[in-house]
């Protein structure tokens, strides 16, 4: 009997080591899964409360920041934060959530260093199941500012539209918060979204869009529906990729398809942001310009497998530091450009 004790002890030791390893493995898997959602500084963004009252101040928005891609305009993100907290010198601090389907937590350090920021958290939400998780919903709903990183607008729409995540973002806007984004993260905020779901990863560019406004060009509607972006379509990386022709085709499609009788394209250059305050007043910030392109009549020719013909788009070129009123559009200051058989009649920039 006594000779059996060492054998039993060895077995118990071996079993204990296996259990320890299994426990370590499960903990590692849990941490890896957790980090998938909460990268970087994972500060809880829920407002501080006491048993008797909520100490969070009211927010001063809603405001929007639409970035054109490329290097971010840090001052534009700071502007959005300042607007939400009530001014540059306000004592209010806000909680920021960055949303993306993949990538890293690079925005955490950048935004946390900005004035008036209490916390920053990056959430990777890569499928509809995650977008409907209760903890994701609560973190987004309790934020004051949301920022969409660049990426793929088709993935954003497929994974986030009609989910709890979408509802949470809308609640931030409705309570006076800020919603910003760059590149695809800006494009998904317009009333009509070029979703790039039917095209290749590269997407449709000007030449193809003007030659056939229907081939591999699809749109998504009723995503966020911001009040100051009614009747708009946003495009980014604008002058560097020479996208004037493609936004002209997008506008013509909305009118021809009966979506709207008048559509305003908001086209943002790289390293540039379009900032929209709660009254619909736009300020352009950054190194480039923004273009506001209006189509307000039925196109002469807008058919599948046929080059576009559409006369007299009104175009406002708004330089950095200048303004544009979305609610009360200017009646002057624009120039006219036309598309005839798939070709723009003169330099549209």
N, C-alpha and C positions, 0 to 999 in steps of 0.2 A: 504493500500500500504506500509506504513512504517513498519507494522508488518512482511511483507515478507522479509525485508532486512536481519535480522539475519539468516533466513533460507537459503537465497541465499549465504550469507557469509559463513555459515557452509559448504554448498555444494562446494563453490569455494575452501575453505580451504581443504576439503576432497579430491577434485579433484587434487589440487596442491600437496598434500601429496602423492597421488597415482602416479602422474607424476614424482615426485621426486624419489619415490621408484623404478619406472620403469627405470628412467634414471640411478640410482645407479646400478640396476641390469644389464642393458646393458653395462655400463662401466666395471663392474666386469667381465662380460662374455668376453668383448674385451680384458681386461688385462690377463685373464686366457688363452685365445687363443694365445695371443701374447707371453706369457711366455712359452707356449708349444713349440714355435720355438726358442725363444731367452732366454735361461736360464742364470742366473748369471750376470756377468758384461757385459751389452749389449752395448759395445762400437762399433760404426760404423767402419767397416773395410775398407771402401772405402778410396783410397789414397787421401791425401791432395792435393788440386789443387788451382791454381790461375787462373784468367781469361785468362792468356796468355800461361801458360806452366804447365806441370805435374812435381812436385818436387820429385816424387818417384824415388829412384835410381834403376839401373838395378840389377837383381838378379843373384847370382853366381852358381846356380844349373844347371840342376835338380838333386835332390838327393832323396833317399828312406830310410826309417827306418822301418824294419820288426821286430816287437816284438813277442816273443814266448808265451805271456800270463803270468798270475800270476802277482806279483808285477812289476810295470813298471821300466824300466831302465831310470831314469831321465837324466843321462848323455847322453843317446842316443838321446833323444828328444832335448837336448841342442846342441848336435853335429849337428843335422839336421838344427836347427835354425842358428847356426854359419856358416855352409856351405852356406846356402842361402844368408846370409847377407855379406859374403865375408871374414870371418875369425873371430877368437876369439876377436880381438881388433878392429874390424870394428865399426864405428860410426853408421852404418845403423841399424834401428829398423824395425822389421817385424810385420805383423798382422797375427794372427793364427785363424783358424776356426776348431773347433772340430765337427765331424759329428757322429751321432748315430740315431737309430730308437726309442730308449727309454732310460730311465735312468735319470741321474742327471747332474749337472754342476761341478762335482768335479775337472775336469781337469783345469777349469778356474784359480783357485787360484794357482795350481801347476805351470802351464805354465807362468802365468803372472809374477811370481817371478823370472823367468829365465832371464839371461842376453840377452839384445838385443830385447826384446819383447815390442812392442808398444801397442797391444791390443789382447784380446782373446775373442772369442765368441763361445758358444756351440749351435748348431742347432739340434733340434730333427725333423727328417724328416721321418715320419712313413708310408707314402703311396706315390703312384706315382703322385697323384694330387699335393701334397706338393712339391715333387721333381721337378715338372714342373712350380712352381710358379716363377714369374719374380723376386720378392725380394730375394728369396733364391738363385736363379741363380746369381744375382748381388753380393750378399755378399760372396759367394764362389769364384766367378770369380775374385773379387778384393782382395782376400786374397793372402798372400805370402807363407804360410805353411798350409797344411791340415793334420789333424790327425783323423783317424778312430778309435773310441773306440771299445773294444771287444763287442761281441754280437752273432748274428746268421747270418752267411754268406748267408744263403738262403733268409732271410728277406732283407738283403742288396741288393742282386741281384734282387729279385722280385720287390722291391720298387724303385730301383735306376737305373738299367740298361736301356739304351736307353732313358734317360730323360735329361732334361736341367742340372740337378745336375751333371750327369756323364760328360757332355760336359764342365761344369765349372771346375771340378776337373782336367780334361785333360788340360785345358787352363793354369792352375796354373803350372803344370809340364812343359808344353811347353815354358813358359816364364822364366823358370829357378828357379821355386820354389821348395818346398819340400813336399813330400807326405809320411806320416807315418801312422802306425797303429799297433795294437796289437791283438793277437789271431785271431778272424774272420776278424778283420780290417786289418791284414797282409795277410791273406789267399786270400782275394779277389783281391790282387794286382798281383798275378802271371798270367802267360800267360794262363794256364789251371787252373781252380778253382774247387776243390772238393766242391760242393755247398751244400751237406747234405740235399737236398730238397726231396729225396726219402726215407730217413731213419728217424728214430725216433729222438726226441729232443736230445737224448744222442749221436747219430751219430754212424757210423761204426768204429769199432776198429780192431786191428791187426788180431786177430784170425778169425773173420768172413770174413775179406777182403781176407786173404790168402786161406780160404776154398772155397770161391766163389767170384772172383774178379768182378762179375757183379751184384750180388744180392744187391739191394737198394743202388747202387753206381752210382751217376750221376755227370756230369761235366758241367761247363759253360765256354764258350769261348768268346773272343772278348769283354771283359769288358773294362779294362783300356789299355792293350797292351803297357806297358812301354818298351822302347827300350832295356834296359839292363836286362830285365827279359824274353826275348824271349825263348821259349822252356823250361819253368820252371813250376814247381808246388810247392807251398809253403804249409808246414804243421807246426803246432805249438803245444805247450804243449808236446814237443816231447819225451824226455827221461822219464819224470815222468809218462806218460801214455803209454810208450813203443810202440810208433807208427811206428817203423822202418818197420815192416811188411806191414802196411797199405800203406805207401808211396811207397813201392816196388810194391804193387798191383796197385796203381794209375799209376805208371810209365809204368808197363807192359800193362795196358789198353790203354794208349795213342799210344803205338807202335803197339799193336795188332789191334786196331781200325783204324789205318792208319792216325792218327792225326799228328804224327811226327816219324821220324826214330830214333831220339835221344832225350831223355828227362832228364833234370836235376832237381832232387828234392832238395829243400832248406828247411831243417828241423831245426826248432829253438826251443831250450829248454826254459822252463819257466825262468823268470827273466833274459832273455838274448835277445839281439837284433842283427840283421844283418843289417849293414849300407852299403849302396851302393852309391858311389860317382858318379859324372857325367861321369867318364871314365870307369865305370863298376868294379872298385876295391872295394872289400868287406872288411870291418873290423868288427870283432865280438866283442861285448861289453857286459859285465854283469857277472853273476855268473856261467853260464853254458857254453855249447859248441853248435856249429851249425854243422850240417852234410850236406854234399853235396853228393847226391846219383845219380849216372849216370847209366842209362840204354841205351845202344846204339846198341842193336841187337834184332831180333825178339824173343819173348819168346818161349820156347819149348812147353809149354802148358798154354794157357790162354783162357778158355772157360767158359760159364755159367755152374753153378752147378758142377764145377770140381775144385779141388785144383790146385793152381798155381805151375808151375815149370818154373823157370827162372834162368839161371846160370850167375855168374860173374858180379854182380853189382859192380861198382867201388865206393868206399865210402871214402871221405875225412872228417876226424874229425878235425874241426877248433876250437881251444880253444879261450877263451876270450883274446883279444889283438893281435891275429894273423889275417892274411889276406888270401883272395882268389880272384882270378881274373876271373870274369865272361866272359870277352871278350877274354881272352887268358888263357884258363883253364890249370892248371898244368898237366904235363904228368907223374908225379911221386908223391909219398907221399900218395897214396891211398892204401886201402886194399880191398880184394875181398870177397864177400859173395854171396851165392846162396840160392835159394828157391827150395826145392824138395818136391813135393806132399804136398804143403801147410805148410812146415816147413823150417825155416831158418837153414842152416847147422851148424852154430856156433854163439856165441855171437856177434851181429852186432854193439855193442856200444864200 
